[in-house]
Structure formats: C-alpha cells, structure tokens
Amino acid sequence: SEENGGHDVGPTPHELFDASLAACKTTTAHWYAKRANMPLESVEVKIERDDSQERQGVYKLNVSLTYHGPLTDEQRTKLHSAVTRCPLHKLMTTTEVIIETAPL
C-alpha cells in the first residue's frame, strides 16, 4: 500500500493467501472432473474475507463456487464435496503449521 511506502500495484499478503485457496479449489475441481469424466468447462470462485478478528486468532473466508458446463446436480454435488477437501483447505484448517525463520 502507499501508506506503507509501496506503489499499490500488487496484491497484499492477505490477497495472496486467499488467492492460493481459490486456486487450489479450482485446480481440485478440474482434476476431479477430468478423473470422473465430467463435462466441467470452468469454475468461478468468489472469496469474501472477514479478518476483523484476526488478532484474536480468527480469520474467516467465505468461498462461493460456480461450476460451468452441462453438469448434472449429482455431478455438481460431487465436485463441491471434492473442493471442500482440497490440499490447502486441509492445510489451513486441520494442520498446525510451524514456521522457522532463519537468516541467510
């Protein structure tokens, strides 16, 4: 951001974090659809962030997905189930992440 000495031309760290989840969910949907021979054409993802309680340890992301293509309701349900188990979703919600930072 400009107030932090930048030029306001790139994504914020939070935007990159959120985008990584969106990318993982869309990749998982495409992978699953291809494996299950589903006619998925594209996936649209919208992420809304609520970081109002981040300092208290709560960072909430509301993810909405739209699956495009001639899919049946059953296929859409299966796709949705698959994307809720994408690797980053699991990492962000079920794993204790330990980061050790050392000088080079």
N, C-alpha and C positions, 0 to 999 in steps of 0.2 A: 504494500500500500504506500501511497505517497506520504502519509503521516509517519511512516516508519522508514522513510528515506528511499523508497523504491520509486518505480515509474508506473505502477499499477497496470502492468502489461501481461502478467502471468497469473496462474491460479494460486490461491492461498494453500497452505498446508492442509487445511480442513477440506478444501475443494478436491485436492489430490486424494486424500483419504477416502472421501465419499465416492469419487470417480472410480477408484480401484474396486470398490464393492460393486458399482454398476457394471463395470467391465467384466468382472468375474461372473456376475449373474447372467449377462447376455452371452458370454462365451459358454457357460454351462448349458444354457437353453439351446444354443446352436449345436453343441456337442451331443446333447441328449436327443434332440430332434433328428439329427443325422443318424445316430446309432439306432433309434427306434423307427427310422424311415418315415418321419412325419414331415408334412409339407410346410414347415416353418419358413417364412420368407424374411422376416426381420423381427427385431424386438425393440420396443421403445421403453425406456426407463426414465422415471422421474424420481428424484430423491429430494426429500424435504428434511432439513436438518433442524433439530432443536438442541442447541448447545447451551441453553440458558442455565443448566445445572451442571455444566462440565466441571466446574471447580469442586462440586460435591461428588464427583465420580460418575455422573450420568451424562452420556452423550447419545442422543436418540436420533435414529434415522428412520424415516417413513419412506419405504420403497414401493412404488407403483409400477407395474409392468403391463405392457400391452403386447400381445403376440399377434403378428400379422401373418396371414396366409389362410388357406382353406382348411382350417383345423376343426376337428370335432370338439364338443365340450369335454369329452373324456381326454382327448389329447392335451387340451389346454390345462386341465386339472393335473395331468401327469407332468407337464412342463413346469407348472407352478411348484409342484412338490419337489422337483429336481433343483430348481433355482434356490429354494429355501435351504438347500444343503450344499451350496457352492463352497469351495475351499476357504475363501476369505470370510464368508458369513460365519463358518465354523470357527475360524481363527479369531475373529473379532468377538465372538460371543461365548466360546467354550474353553478357550485356551488361556493359560497365564503366560503372558509374553514378558520375557526378561530381556532387557536391552542393556548391554555393557558398552559404554562409550570410552574409547581409549585414544590418546593422541597418536598421530602417525609417527 
